[in-house]
Amino acid sequence: MLQQPVVLVIDDDRNMRWVMRNVLSDAGFDVAEAEAGGIGLEVAARCRPHTVLLDMRMPDIGGDEVLKRLRLFDPDLPVIVVTAHGSISSAVSLTREGAFDFITKPFRNEHLIAAVQRAVARRPLVRLAAGARGAVAAIMGEGPSIQRLADQIEAVVSTDYSVVIYGETGSGKEVVARALHQHGRRSARPLVVIDCGAIAESLIDSEFFGHEKGAFTGAGGRRYGCFEVAAGGGTIFLDEIGNLPWNGQKALLRTLEERTIRRLGGTELIQLDVRVIAATNDDLKEQAKVGGFREDLLFRLAEYVITVPPLRARPEDIPFLARRFLTQAREALGRAPIEIAPAALDLLCAYQWPGNARELRNVMRRAALTAAKAITADHLADHLGDGAASATPTHKPLESASLRDRLRVQLREIERDAVVAALDQAGGNKAEAARLLGIDYKTYRTKLKTLAERHGAQTDGGS
């Protein structure tokens, strides 16, 4: 059965909420209401709306902060900012920070309905799947590899075990994390996603735990950290945990052991009731052996381990995924149905997909943009060419290359010399070599691997 589209209205003006509720109810939407930002966040966690109408000015938490926190536990949620004419510039600024759209007060009813319809169309109604297995199959396919993955998920979904999800970039680790949350006992509370590779080391404590006004230079007001947003029964998803700097690992371990946090500059001790799910494309055991990851933190996180297979290991799912991505792309473009020719499907299934499902989605999006009624093998050759070239690069003679190619070769040579020299100076210890170059361990290992593949040489020394 299909869920009805739910619209959450967050506005402290009771009359405005009444108007929006009646207009949208008459247009066929289910409407939930909240009279303040904090309450709105709680309602959003409970009812999982398809879109949110968010007033910018509220007495407890400003619209900008509510938007940030909504996007923390549901990055795909379309939020429509509702603003007065005098604040249009602020609304435009919020759209740059992730808001889907904005409308101005007073508005015409048809404009309100049209904005909500656009937002809901971006977040298609989902068919209620039969548990986590059905949810994963609906997104990733139903081949034997995905069936085994679903078995792993079902074994742990109803527990509070901490889980580490291994898999290559683009393979679907976040799909697994969301299935664990949405079909587990904490589904009514927020899923808060933290990209561990995108946080500056100096800001880790503030991002994780929040801060009080004046806690440090530039701290203009209270900020709620990711752990506090999830504190009351939610789930923390630590994406690319292998990128978390050493000090962040130490802070995370202490938090998991004590199950409490304190905002920077604050005195209140906040109790944590959270489930932790981590994902990585690194081998954390190998990182721990060479000092790149805390072994005690790994033991805390890896109460259960799930491995997501790469797309090249499950070619039986490629036709399903290709058609699903193509349907999404052409619907977003407002195009008529597009077929995939058999020869094109054969080409898709034979390709190795170094970028996994994410790369396949991008190929189908490009194809949908330029194809007429059918995608052919000839049509795909250009789209797969970039991926093939990056996987198996060909080297032109330097004297006949363009200026851009010559510069690229020179930069590669400089990088190669620095990477190898650092490894030599560190006596073969990759973690120490990464520190000498001022980069994280994962980035250094990736550069070593790329050099080895490019030159066919063994540059990866001992640890």
C-alpha positions as CSV (number, residue, x, y, z in Angstrom):
1,M,0.0,0.0,0.0
2,L,1.2,3.6,-0.6
3,Q,1.7,6.1,2.1
4,Q,-0.3,9.3,1.7
5,P,2.0,12.3,1.3
6,V,2.5,14.0,4.7
7,V,3.3,17.7,5.0
8,L,4.6,19.1,8.3
9,V,3.8,22.7,8.9
10,I,6.2,24.3,11.5
11,D,4.9,27.8,12.3
12,D,4.2,29.7,15.6
13,D,1.3,31.5,14.0
14,R,-1.9,29.5,14.8
15,N,-3.9,31.2,12.1
16,M,-1.3,30.6,9.5
17,R,-1.2,26.9,10.5
18,W,-5.0,26.7,10.2
19,V,-4.9,28.2,6.6
20,M,-2.1,25.9,5.4
21,R,-3.8,22.8,7.0
22,N,-7.1,23.5,5.3
23,V,-5.6,24.4,1.9
24,L,-3.4,21.4,1.8
25,S,-6.0,19.0,3.2
26,D,-8.4,20.0,0.4
27,A,-5.6,19.3,-2.1
28,G,-5.3,15.7,-0.8
29,F,-2.3,15.9,1.6
30,D,-2.1,14.7,5.2
31,V,-1.0,17.6,7.4
32,A,0.9,17.5,10.7
33,E,1.5,20.7,12.7
34,A,4.0,22.1,15.2
35,E,3.9,25.5,16.8
36,A,7.7,25.8,17.5
37,G,11.0,24.6,16.1
38,G,11.8,22.1,18.8
39,I,8.4,20.5,18.7
40,G,8.6,20.4,14.9
41,L,11.8,18.4,15.1
42,E,10.1,15.9,17.4
43,V,7.1,15.6,15.1
44,A,9.3,15.2,12.0
45,A,11.1,12.3,13.7
46,R,7.7,10.6,14.5
47,C,5.8,11.1,11.3
48,R,8.6,11.2,8.7
49,P,7.0,13.8,6.4
50,H,7.4,14.0,2.7
51,T,8.1,17.7,2.9
52,V,8.2,20.5,5.5
53,L,6.8,24.0,5.4
54,L,9.1,25.9,7.8
55,D,8.6,29.5,9.1
56,M,11.8,31.4,9.5
57,R,10.9,33.3,12.7
58,M,10.0,31.3,15.8
59,P,10.4,32.0,19.5
60,D,12.5,29.0,20.5
61,I,14.8,27.9,17.6
62,G,15.3,29.9,14.4
63,G,14.3,28.5,11.0
64,D,18.0,28.3,9.9
65,E,18.9,26.0,12.9
66,V,15.7,23.9,12.4
67,L,16.7,23.4,8.7
68,K,20.2,22.3,9.7
69,R,18.9,19.8,12.2
70,L,16.2,18.4,9.9
71,R,18.9,17.8,7.3
72,L,21.0,16.1,9.9
73,F,18.6,13.2,10.4
74,D,17.1,13.2,6.9
75,P,19.3,14.8,4.2
76,D,16.8,14.1,1.5
77,L,13.8,15.8,3.1
78,P,12.6,18.8,1.0
79,V,12.1,21.8,3.2
80,I,10.1,24.8,1.9
81,V,10.9,28.0,3.8
82,V,7.9,30.3,4.4
83,T,9.0,34.0,4.8
84,A,7.7,37.5,4.7
85,H,8.5,39.7,1.8
86,G,11.1,41.6,3.8
87,S,13.1,38.5,4.4
88,I,13.4,37.1,0.9
89,S,17.2,37.5,0.9
90,S,17.5,35.4,4.0
91,A,15.2,32.7,2.4
92,V,17.4,32.7,-0.7
93,S,20.4,32.2,1.5
94,L,18.7,29.2,3.1
95,T,18.0,27.6,-0.3
96,R,21.7,27.7,-0.9
97,E,22.2,25.9,2.4
98,G,19.8,23.1,1.5
99,A,16.2,24.3,1.5
100,F,14.2,23.0,-1.4
101,D,12.3,26.2,-2.1
102,F,10.7,29.2,-0.5
103,I,7.3,31.0,-0.6
104,T,6.4,34.4,0.6
105,K,3.6,35.6,2.9
106,P,0.9,36.4,2.0
107,F,0.7,33.6,-0.6
108,R,-1.9,32.5,-3.1
109,N,-3.3,29.0,-2.4
110,E,-2.4,27.6,-5.8
111,H,1.2,28.8,-5.3
112,L,1.4,26.9,-1.9
113,I,-0.1,23.8,-3.4
114,A,2.2,23.9,-6.4
115,A,5.3,24.3,-4.2
116,V,4.3,21.3,-2.0
117,Q,3.5,19.2,-5.1
118,R,7.0,19.9,-6.5
119,A,8.6,18.9,-3.2
120,V,6.6,15.7,-3.0
121,A,7.5,14.8,-6.6
122,R,11.1,15.1,-5.7
123,R,10.6,12.6,-2.9
124,P,8.5,9.9,-4.5
125,L,6.0,8.0,-2.4
126,V,7.6,4.8,-1.3
127,R,5.8,1.4,-1.2
128,L,5.7,0.0,2.3
129,A,8.1,-2.9,2.1
130,A,7.8,-6.1,4.1
131,G,10.6,-5.4,6.6
132,A,14.3,-4.6,6.1
133,R,14.6,-7.3,3.5
134,G,12.0,-5.8,1.3
135,A,13.4,-2.3,1.7
136,V,16.9,-3.4,0.6
137,A,15.6,-5.4,-2.3
138,A,13.5,-2.5,-3.5
139,I,16.6,-0.3,-3.7
140,M,19.5,-2.7,-4.4
141,G,18.0,-5.7,-6.2
142,E,17.1,-9.3,-5.5
143,G,20.2,-11.3,-6.6
144,P,21.9,-13.9,-4.4
145,S,24.5,-11.5,-3.1
146,I,21.7,-9.0,-1.9
147,Q,19.8,-11.9,-0.4
148,R,22.8,-12.8,1.7
149,L,23.2,-9.1,2.6
150,A,19.6,-9.0,3.7
151,D,20.2,-12.1,5.9
152,Q,22.9,-10.1,7.6
153,I,20.7,-7.1,8.1
154,E,17.8,-9.2,9.4
155,A,20.0,-10.9,12.0
156,V,20.8,-7.6,13.7
157,V,18.1,-5.1,12.7
158,S,15.9,-5.6,15.9
159,T,18.9,-5.3,18.3
160,D,20.8,-2.3,19.6
161,Y,24.2,-3.8,18.5
162,S,26.7,-1.3,17.2
163,V,27.4,-2.2,13.5
164,V,30.3,-1.6,11.2
165,I,29.4,-1.7,7.5
166,Y,32.2,-2.4,5.1
167,G,32.0,-1.7,1.3
168,E,33.5,0.3,-1.5
169,T,32.5,3.8,-2.2
170,G,29.1,4.0,-3.9
171,S,28.2,0.4,-3.1
172,G,25.2,1.1,-0.9
173,K,26.5,1.3,2.7
174,E,24.1,4.2,3.5
175,V,21.2,2.1,2.2
176,V,22.0,-0.6,4.7
177,A,22.4,1.9,7.5
178,R,19.0,3.4,6.8
179,A,17.4,0.0,6.6
180,L,18.8,-0.9,10.0
181,H,17.4,2.3,11.5
182,Q,14.0,2.5,9.7
183,H,13.1,-1.1,10.5
184,G,14.6,-1.3,13.9
185,R,13.2,-0.4,17.3
186,R,14.5,3.2,17.1
187,S,12.7,4.1,13.8
188,A,10.5,6.7,15.5
189,R,13.5,8.7,16.5
190,P,16.1,10.6,14.3
191,L,18.8,9.0,12.2
192,V,21.7,11.5,12.4
193,V,24.3,11.2,9.6
194,I,27.9,12.4,10.3
195,D,30.4,12.5,7.4
196,C,33.6,11.9,9.4
197,G,35.7,13.0,6.5
198,A,34.1,16.4,6.1
199,I,34.7,17.7,9.7
200,A,37.7,19.9,10.4
201,E,39.6,18.4,13.3
202,S,39.3,21.7,15.3
203,L,35.5,21.5,15.0
204,I,34.9,17.9,15.9
205,D,33.9,18.5,19.5
206,S,31.4,21.2,18.4
207,E,29.9,19.1,15.7
208,F,29.6,16.0,17.9
209,F,28.6,17.6,21.2
210,G,27.4,21.2,20.5
211,H,28.4,24.3,22.4
212,E,27.1,27.1,24.5
213,K,27.2,30.8,23.7
214,G,30.7,32.1,24.2
215,A,32.4,28.7,24.5
216,F,35.0,29.8,22.0
217,T,35.6,32.7,19.6
218,G,32.7,32.9,17.2
219,A,30.3,30.9,19.3
220,G,27.4,33.3,19.1
221,G,24.7,31.1,20.6
222,R,23.8,27.6,21.8
223,R,24.3,24.9,19.1
224,Y,23.0,21.4,19.4
225,G,25.6,18.7,18.4
226,C,24.8,15.6,16.4
227,F,24.8,13.3,19.5
228,E,22.4,15.5,21.3
229,V,20.0,15.5,18.4
230,A,19.9,11.7,18.5
231,A,20.3,11.4,22.3
232,G,16.7,10.4,23.1
233,G,16.6,7.0,21.4
234,G,17.9,7.8,17.9
235,T,20.7,6.4,15.7
236,I,24.1,7.9,14.9
237,F,25.5,6.9,11.5
238,L,29.2,7.6,11.3
239,D,29.9,7.6,7.5
240,E,33.5,6.9,6.5
241,I,34.6,6.4,10.1
242,G,38.1,5.6,8.8
243,N,38.6,9.3,8.0
244,L,38.0,10.4,11.6
245,P,41.2,12.0,13.0
246,W,42.9,10.5,16.1
247,N,41.5,13.1,18.5
248,G,38.0,12.6,17.2
249,Q,38.4,8.8,17.7
250,K,39.4,9.4,21.3
251,A,36.4,11.7,21.9
252,L,34.1,9.1,20.3
253,L,35.5,6.3,22.4
254,R,35.0,8.2,25.6
255,T,31.4,9.1,24.6
256,L,30.5,5.4,23.8
257,E,32.0,4.3,27.1
258,E,30.4,6.9,29.3
259,R,27.1,7.3,27.4
260,T,27.1,11.0,28.3
261,I,28.1,14.2,26.6
262,R,28.5,17.8,27.7
263,R,28.3,20.8,25.3
264,L,31.5,22.8,25.0
265,G,31.4,25.6,27.6
266,G,28.4,23.9,29.3
267,T,28.0,22.2,32.7
268,E,24.9,20.0,32.0
269,L,25.6,16.3,31.6
270,I,23.4,14.9,28.9
271,Q,22.6,11.2,29.0
272,L,22.8,9.3,25.7
273,D,20.5,6.6,24.5
274,V,21.7,6.0,20.9
275,R,22.6,3.2,18.6
276,V,25.8,3.6,16.6
277,I,26.3,2.5,13.0
278,A,29.6,3.1,11.2
279,A,30.5,2.7,7.6
280,T,33.9,2.6,5.9
281,N,35.7,1.6,2.7
282,D,38.9,1.0,4.6
283,D,40.1,-2.2,6.4
284,L,39.9,-0.9,10.0
285,K,41.8,-3.9,11.3
286,E,44.7,-3.2,9.0
287,Q,44.6,0.5,10.0
288,A,44.6,-0.5,13.7
289,K,47.7,-2.6,13.1
290,V,49.7,0.3,11.8
291,G,48.3,2.9,14.2
292,G,45.9,4.6,11.8
293,F,42.8,3.6,13.9
294,R,42.2,3.0,17.6
295,E,41.9,-0.7,18.2
296,D,39.8,-0.2,21.3
297,L,37.3,2.0,19.4
298,L,37.1,-0.7,16.7
299,F,36.1,-3.3,19.4
300,R,33.4,-0.9,20.6
301,L,32.0,-0.3,17.2
302,A,32.2,-3.8,15.6
303,E,29.7,-5.7,17.7
304,Y,28.4,-6.9,14.4
305,V,29.9,-6.5,10.9
306,I,28.1,-6.3,7.5
307,T,29.9,-6.4,4.2
308,V,28.2,-4.8,1.1
309,P,29.3,-6.5,-2.1
310,P,30.6,-4.3,-5.0
311,L,28.4,-4.0,-8.1
312,R,30.8,-6.0,-10.3
313,A,30.3,-9.0,-7.9
314,R,26.5,-9.0,-8.6
315,P,26.0,-8.3,-12.3
316,E,22.5,-10.0,-12.0
317,D,21.3,-6.8,-10.3
318,I,22.5,-4.4,-12.9
319,P,19.5,-4.6,-15.2
320,F,17.1,-3.8,-12.3
321,L,19.3,-0.9,-11.1
322,A,19.8,0.5,-14.6
323,R,16.0,0.6,-15.2
324,R,15.3,2.1,-11.7
325,F,17.9,4.9,-12.2
326,L,16.6,5.5,-15.7
327,T,13.0,5.8,-14.5
328,Q,14.0,8.2,-11.8
329,A,16.0,10.4,-14.2
330,R,13.5,10.6,-17.0
331,E,10.6,11.3,-14.5
332,A,12.7,14.2,-13.0
333,L,13.2,15.5,-16.6
334,G,9.5,15.0,-17.5
335,R,10.4,12.7,-20.3
336,A,8.4,9.8,-21.8
337,P,9.4,6.2,-21.1
338,I,12.8,5.3,-22.5
339,E,13.9,1.7,-23.3
340,I,17.3,0.1,-22.8
341,A,18.3,-1.9,-25.9
342,P,19.5,-5.5,-25.3
343,A,23.0,-4.7,-26.6
344,A,23.2,-1.7,-24.3
345,L,22.1,-3.9,-21.3
346,D,24.8,-6.4,-22.2
347,L,27.4,-3.6,-22.2
348,L,26.2,-2.4,-18.8
349,C,26.5,-5.9,-17.4
350,A,30.0,-6.4,-18.8
351,Y,31.4,-3.1,-17.4
352,Q,33.3,-3.4,-14.1
353,W,31.8,-0.3,-12.4
354,P,34.6,1.0,-10.3
355,G,32.2,3.6,-8.9
356,N,29.6,1.0,-8.1
357,A,25.9,1.9,-8.1
358,R,26.6,5.6,-7.8
359,E,28.5,5.5,-11.1
360,L,25.7,3.5,-12.7
361,R,23.1,6.1,-11.6
362,N,25.2,8.9,-13.0
363,V,25.6,7.1,-16.4
364,M,21.8,6.5,-16.6
365,R,21.1,10.2,-15.7
366,R,23.4,11.3,-18.5
367,A,21.8,8.8,-20.9
368,A,18.3,10.0,-20.0
369,L,19.3,13.5,-20.8
370,T,20.4,12.8,-24.4
371,A,18.6,9.6,-25.4
372,A,15.4,9.8,-27.5
373,K,13.2,6.7,-27.3
374,A,15.9,4.1,-26.5
375,I,19.4,3.8,-25.0
376,T,21.7,1.9,-27.4
377,A,25.2,0.4,-27.0
378,D,26.6,3.2,-29.2
379,H,24.8,5.7,-27.1
380,L,26.4,4.3,-23.9
381,A,29.9,4.0,-25.3
382,D,30.6,7.7,-24.7
383,H,29.1,7.7,-21.2
384,L,31.1,4.7,-20.1
385,G,34.2,6.0,-21.8
386,D,35.0,8.4,-18.9
387,G,34.7,5.6,-16.4
388,A,36.8,3.2,-18.5
389,A,39.5,5.8,-19.1
390,S,39.8,6.5,-15.3
391,A,40.0,2.8,-14.5
392,T,42.6,2.0,-17.2
393,P,44.3,5.2,-18.3
394,T,46.2,5.4,-21.5
395,H,49.4,7.4,-21.6
396,K,50.2,9.6,-24.6
397,P,53.8,10.5,-25.5
398,L,54.6,13.7,-23.6
399,E,55.8,15.6,-26.7
400,S,52.5,15.2,-28.5
401,A,50.2,15.8,-25.5
402,S,48.3,19.0,-24.9
403,L,49.5,21.5,-22.3
404,R,46.9,20.3,-19.9
405,D,48.1,16.7,-20.3
406,R,51.7,17.7,-19.8
407,L,50.9,19.6,-16.6
408,R,48.9,16.6,-15.3
409,V,51.8,14.2,-15.9
410,Q,54.2,16.6,-14.2
411,L,51.9,16.9,-11.2
412,R,51.6,13.1,-11.0
413,E,55.4,12.8,-11.0
414,I,55.7,15.3,-8.2
415,E,53.1,13.5,-6.2
416,R,54.7,10.1,-6.9
417,D,58.1,11.4,-5.7
418,A,56.6,12.8,-2.5
419,V,54.7,9.7,-1.7
420,V,57.6,7.4,-2.2
421,A,60.1,9.7,-0.4
422,A,57.9,9.9,2.6
423,L,57.5,6.1,2.8
424,D,61.3,5.8,2.5
425,Q,61.9,8.4,5.2
426,A,59.4,6.6,7.5
427,G,61.1,3.3,7.1
428,G,58.1,1.8,5.4
429,N,55.6,2.8,8.0
430,K,52.6,4.1,6.1
431,A,51.0,5.8,9.1
432,E,54.2,7.7,9.8
433,A,54.5,8.6,6.1
434,A,51.0,10.0,6.1
435,R,51.9,12.2,9.1
436,L,55.1,13.4,7.4
437,L,53.0,14.6,4.4
438,G,50.3,16.1,6.5
439,I,47.5,13.9,5.1
440,D,45.3,11.3,6.7
441,Y,46.2,7.6,6.6
442,K,43.3,6.6,4.3
443,T,44.3,9.2,1.7
444,Y,47.9,8.1,1.8
445,R,47.0,4.4,1.3
446,T,44.7,5.4,-1.6
447,K,47.6,7.3,-3.3
448,L,49.9,4.3,-2.8
449,K,47.4,2.0,-4.4
450,T,46.8,4.3,-7.3
451,L,50.6,4.6,-8.0
452,A,50.9,0.8,-7.9
453,E,48.1,0.4,-10.4
454,R,49.3,3.1,-12.6
455,H,52.9,2.0,-12.8
456,G,52.6,-1.7,-12.2
457,A,55.2,-1.3,-9.5
458,Q,55.2,-2.4,-5.8
459,T,55.3,0.9,-4.0
460,D,53.3,-0.3,-1.0
461,G,56.0,-1.0,1.6
462,G,55.7,-2.7,4.9
463,S,53.7,-1.2,7.7
